[in-house]
Structure formats: structure tokens, C-alpha cells
Amino acid sequence: VNHAKRDLHSVLIQKLY
């Protein structure tokens, strides 16, 4: 159940970049 957290982090990183 650590997929949603990874997805959220990915989106945040992409938005930051």
C-alpha cells in the first residue's frame, strides 16, 4: 500500500521541476 504515496511524490516532483 505504498503505491499511492509514491504516485503523489512523483506528481509533486514533476510539478516542482
GUKOLKOL-310603 format. One record per residue (C-alpha): residue number from 1; residue in one letter; z, x, y. Coordinates in steps of 0.001 Angstrom, whole numbers. Example, Ala and Ser with C-alpha at 12.3 -4.5 7.8 and 13.67 -1.06 7.14 Angstrom:
REM GUKOLKOL-310603
+-----+---+---------+---------+---------+
|   k | r |      pz |      px |      py |
+-----+---+---------+---------+---------+
|   1 | A |    7800 |   12300 |   -4500 |
|   2 | S |    7140 |   13670 |   -1060 |
+-----+---+---------+---------+---------+
***
This chain:
REM GUKOLKOL-310603
+-----+---+---------+---------+---------+
|   k | r |      pz |      px |      py |
+-----+---+---------+---------+---------+
|   1 | V |       0 |       0 |       0 |
|   2 | N |    -761 |    2925 |    2315 |
|   3 | H |   -4345 |    1941 |    2992 |
|   4 | A |   -3723 |    -308 |    5989 |
|   5 | K |   -1702 |    2419 |    7693 |
|   6 | R |   -4468 |    4941 |    7121 |
|   7 | D |   -7078 |    2499 |    8439 |
|   8 | L |   -5019 |    1847 |   11548 |
|   9 | H |   -4594 |    5552 |   12142 |
|  10 | S |   -8313 |    6126 |   11701 |
|  11 | V |   -9132 |    3461 |   14287 |
|  12 | L |   -6609 |    4907 |   16720 |
|  13 | I |   -8002 |    8405 |   16281 |
|  14 | Q |  -11567 |    7162 |   16744 |
|  15 | K |  -10563 |    5300 |   19911 |
|  16 | L |   -8855 |    8420 |   21224 |
|  17 | Y |  -11905 |   10536 |   20537 |
+-----+---+---------+---------+---------+
***
